[in-house]
């Protein structure tokens, strides 16, 4: 989330630069070069947090309308930038016709690394998508969005980004792979009314986009995880604020101060999250065959099918670690800039695919050799099994539980059929 909030700060910087003008856009930097951030960017970063944090007060189910507005804004912004770049450059630019500077296996490995870098960028959303699909009206309501809409928008966005970069090179003689840097460069070159208006509306769209990303991919997902770990002390909103403090503490500008570092950070998520994705898929499809004991998910004791060993599933930890450690040498070498294309570097080039399949297969194998209690089968959620305290704070007696069970069995649906309170 730290990186997303930093880009949100850059959007604020663009907006204020367009409104205030040179006094803000060309603000003197009072910070040392070792800080890896200038004064204007740091001020804009905290302004973004002041704008963004109040949205934590909205419950997740009330965010649908703001997210729709952000989607419309960013779509209009992307195609607006594309039209401007193509029109100003009088075509698609030189990048689309420039031949490759490498060939053979080097080109193949670079292409593969680029693919897994994109997967790494979206790996957080892949792992945490259930935090949002849980609000779907039906079990299959999210399939179209996951299978059609998401891949299509990712492909179109990447294509538009490449064309905008190509056009910007023809216009300014410099490649801008980051749209925030492109807009800031436009303000540095020209402060005409047209440039200020264009960068203002574009920056506003990026501001909405970054706020949506921070909420969807980071804050709410982390808040839910923290609330699940410590429900007595942390709720979703408190988890969001804790994550925000961590995002500030990590000084995210240190990770995006140059293009190569930026790409490495994006692809680095694959190292840690690809194995988690493989374990989740393996557990649900291969180990449990899509069957769950729903009631056991709400039991925090050894009677639950998901209690494992003292509350920890050591099979998952082993599978994740085995999919992680072979990637670390190449990851470190890439960050240090010492990669030479040896075996470790090529394993890292495959990081998402390697971590995913190794953890998936190993978790399935360990679960087969060392099965857990109630590993197969399914059961519904039965309300009286989870009642501990009465509504008045007192304990419920066995007779009261019996009466409740009789009342439960008499509950009928709107269709008039008797049912059990299953989830």
Number of C-alpha atoms within 10 A of each C-alpha: 20 21 22 19 25 25 26 30 24 26 32 26 27 32 28 21 25 25 15 11 17 14 10 15 21 12 14 11 12 9 13 10 9 7 11 15 18 16 15 21 22 17 14 22 22 17 15 23 17 11 12 19 15 9 16 18 8 10 11 17 10 9 15 9 10 13 18 11 14 21 16 13 19 20 14 14 19 20 15 13 22 22 17 16 23 19 12 15 19 12 14 21 22 16 17 12 9 9 8 7 6 10 10 7 9 11 13 12 17 14 13 15 19 16 15 23 24 18 21 26 17 18 25 19 18 17 18 19 16 13 18 16 16 11 13 12 9 9 10 9 12 17 11 10 11 14 10 10 11 11 12 12 12 13 11 12 15 12 13 17 20 20 23 29 26 27 31 28 18 21 16 14 10 13 18 21 15 13 19 20 16 19 24 20 14 18 22 13 11 11 17 12 10 10 15 23 15 21 27 22 16 24 28 22 24 26 28 22 23 25 24 23 19 22 22 20 22 20 24 23 24 23 22 20 17 21 19 13 12 11 12 8 10 18 17 22 22 17 22 25 16 16 20 19 11 13 17 18 10 13 15 19 22 15 19 19 12 11 13 13 17 17 18 18 20 20 26 24 21 31 26 23 22 29 29 26 23 27 28 18 17 23 18 13 12 18 21 17 14 13 14 19 18 17 19 23 13 12 15 11 13 14 11 18 19 22 18 17 11 9 12 11 14 14 21 22 16 15 25 26 17 17 29 24 13 17 25 19 15 24 23 16 15 21 15 10 11 11 16 12 15 9 11 17 22 18 20 28 26 21 32 32 19 22 31 28 18 20 29 26 17 21 29 24 17 16 20 13 9 10 15 15 13 14 18 15 11 15 13 14 17 17 15 13 12 12 12 13 11 11 9 7 8 9 12 14 12 9 9 12 15 12 11 13 16 11 10 17 12 12 14 13 10 7 6 8 9 13 12 16 14 11 10
